[in-house]
Amino acid sequence: MEKLTGKVALITGGTHGIGAAIAKKLAASGVNISLVARNAKESNLDKELQHLGIKCITISADLSKEEDCKRAVEETISILGDIDIMIHSAGGAAPGGLLTGARDVWYQAFDTHVHAAFHLSAAVVPSMKKLKAGSILFISSAAGLRGVKNALAYATVKGAIPQFTRALAFELSDLNIRVNCISPGIIRTRFQDFLTPEQAKNNIDNRIPLHREGTPEDVAEAAHMLISNQFITGENISIDGGMTMRIV
């Protein structure tokens, strides 16, 4: 496992939920952090992480826009230096089916999840190429591994990310830049706040074989491993309590 002390990580969606848990885990290992989110300036997480003795900055950006993806990378490099680690955790719900979802939901989902992954990678790889090493991590979803009702756009974009991971990992392997992916299942964050008590109970009783929800820290543990392990690339890890491995 590689020591991460002194490295620089850019984390999108880093002020809440899974992104914040990963930021805390990396900061505890001595990584300097750039937190990128739509309303990053409203968070106090940067001050919390700075108490760990690392540098931490916040950058407000709309990652559905190519220019904001580029700006986030450029600002991070100008303040913290070349980027060793990039994690794209930002996202959002995209409800609706083929005949019930608004057209703009489909396109917005691609802009935020898939196109942002492309633009961020294109912006950050030159920095990693200069360092002759790098680690890129995408956060997908169990929804991208199986069919999901009433979330056609969300399931589709999340399904695209593991394939983007594999293709990009192969493309960047000669540069010693590793690319991996995590597909969380039902993780207790604000993203799950829409669930009714009955839905939450059904998940635990019937859908998740381990009969409990996951935590952001569960995902952060795996993220830390994928970032520090130098011999894993092109992989997707499901963290879902066994939900996607079951048939009935």
Order of alpha helices (4+ residues) and beta strands (2+ residues): beta-alpha-beta-alpha-beta-alpha-beta-alpha-alpha-beta-alpha-beta-alpha-alpha-beta
